[in-house]
Amino acid sequence: MCTGLFRIGRKEAVELSEGNEGTVPVVCTPNGGAQTVRINLNKNWEDQLAEEDLLEAIQKQKDKTKSFPKS
């Protein structure tokens, strides 16, 4: 499941969180206790991003996170 800021309206959430590149932070929390992943997606991701592309973005972020050494 991926969520944005749902306690306020979607439009307001996008306006508050939109970055300079027109992206918004999205937190994806998988079932089964797997690690939560934070990714930046186009502000219209819910309407325009195919599920396969979302899964690819999540996997890329997971792979990127694995490459960082743990402190």
Secondary structure, 3 states (H helix, E strand, C coil): CEECCCCCCHHHHHHHHCCCCCEEEEEECCHHHCCCEEEEEECCHHHHCCHHHHHHHHHHHHHHHHCCCCC
